[in-house]
Amino acid sequence: MNIIKKTITLDDNRVIEIETGKLAKQADGSVVVKMGKTMLLAAVTCAKEAKENVDFMPLQVEYKEKFASAGRFPGGFLKREGRPSDCEILVSRLVDRALRPLFPDNFHAEVYVTINLISADGTDMPDALAGLAASAALAVSDIPFGGPISEVRIARTDGNWIINPTFEQNANADIDIMVAATFDNILMVEGGMKEVSEADMLEAIKIAHQEIKKHCKIQMEFTEEVGKTIKREYCHETNDDELKAAVHDFCYEKCYAIAKSGTGKHERTEAFVALKDEFIATIPEEEIDEKKSMIERYYHDVEKEAMRNMILDEGIRLDGRKTTEIRPIWCEVDYLPSAHGSAIFTRGETQSLTTVTLGTKLDEKELDEVLIQGSQQFVLHYNFPPFSTGEAKASRGTSRREIGHGNLAFRALKSLVPIGQNNPYAIRVVSDILESNGSSSMATVCAGTLALMDAGVKIAKPVSGIAMGLITDTKNKKFAVLSDILGDEDHLGDMDFKVTGTKDGITATQMDIKVDGLPYEVLAQALEQARQGRLHILGKILETMSEPRADYKPHVPRIEQLVIDKDFIGAVIGPGGKVIQEIQKLTNSTITITEEGDKGLVDIFCNDKEGMELAIKKIKDIVTVPEIGEIYKGTVKSILEFGAFVEILPNKDGLLHISEIDYKRFGNMEETGIKEGDTIEVKLLEIDDRTGKMRLSRRALLEKPANWQEPERQERPRNNNRNNDRRNNNRRNNRR
């Protein structure tokens, strides 16, 4: 084995180790990245040739967390890893988005990047190392790649910047973003924030990039030592310069005219397709099959050039807007009468119908991942059906894109949605995209804000979102930042930069940059333009609904939360759950109990007001501590010769002596008329400090007769009892 190791030392003296030559040696490139006890194995493989008629980069990134890495069994019947979790998909997307732009444009061979978490102790966050591991594996291979790159997480906790924080350090961070970059350029940014400023976000990106430069330099040295500086040769495209010129000459001016016409998405698309077909008709029929794929590529380049030049030269966009202009917006709330909350948000040709459903603790999302277990009170799901873009195809399962866009909207809203003791409900937000022409994830954020307010959820502040684009001409040093981009502007442009936030700051961001050497000054302008656009959109939201409903809608099941002492949790549940099950059955409610510190949070979920009130009473009776002097309505549980035992609270009974029943004197209990099962009012007179026994009185609640006198108490034969005890002890001692 030819094992080669390199190390990277972070500012806090933690060390990242990169090793190759020991594991997975038959892959084109493989490395193990280690930080503390967290280890990732990354392996890359590449097909020798591209498949026929492939004109794109077929890259597949898979991030997998092995349960054995943390000493755990997978859940489920099979007890083995199954389909990827949302977390694994999101990490795969982070790596994919950083790597994909750096493969050569004409390189179309299939590339597979697999990253496995093989050891983890739950201290260090492995997703921050995944991009570094993938890039290092490519660096020690002969696969053509324009890297190296690295990804780091940067967080700010208590005012301090931390690179690749631990789970504990990251828990209270007000900025938590992932940044991917080459030595020279930022590639990707994604993360959540707690209403921070644009300047703070830029500072975080700059600090992260300084760290990434160290990682890239180490990988360059790694490539030299392994001897992989020369990459494999390939030839995946056939080109025809005369055909390329012909396409440009025939189509450019017409493309420009279509782009400038300001028509809608479908009309514009049909016009572009018709122009391409018009050119294809000029090609001899026998040559069409041979040249069609080249025409597709060349025409795409012409379309891109025309659109970009129109924006840079005239400041006009595909739909006729100026660079800073936002598409027309209309909103509506309470559209679905049976939903707990609903809203429509439409911006141009992008539309989201979003619903909010409120549930119990039992409806919370259960998390059973390798490093994260527990439950999630607030969830957001994003659906992107094919009909939203007019496509005639089946919808088969949830795509990675849907999970990624949903996670971005979730980050945008989660810090403003009340959870824990501030809100007893489980909350599910679902965004169904009904139309799409760019920025559907940002429409989800806006519609989600409205739907939450319509449901009566007391969000701290409304949130809006906007997608920014960029068109650059490095040769002539010109650029244009675009507000609220269309789908074509995303596809043909140089940047997709999504920013969400309140009036006071940014809550989430996602940025993909497709151009080299983007100056920070351009990013700063994009952020400021995004802030202005975000506030404009927020104004439209507030015109529709300015604050959450004062109360939930009538058909929303009610939840009441009681806070009880931790010691009473067992009493409320009862042996084998008997008590809580009886209460639920009697009141037609659902009751959950969560232990938090020295308290128990009891959530009662009920559709019926009477059932809710009865359930609350039953639980309060269980946890109420009897107080001397209080009057209780109790149930007679048993009759004795000298009185009765009365249950004044669940499982709490006291003695009602025959002398405390009335001012009359009774010879026996039959004369009192009290029977088992009777309900009577009694007053608690005394609680024995040692035994906890309670002494009750019914007489104390009656009017005292005018001539009544307290009878003399008879002395108890205590001395005789003591003498009898002595005699009995003496007899036992004599037997011994």
Order of alpha helices (4+ residues) and beta strands (2+ residues): beta-beta-beta-beta-beta-alpha-beta-alpha-beta-beta-alpha-beta-beta-alpha-alpha-alpha-alpha-beta-beta-beta-beta-beta-beta-alpha-beta-alpha-beta-beta-alpha-beta-beta-alpha-beta-alpha-alpha-beta-beta-alpha-beta-beta-beta-beta-beta-alpha
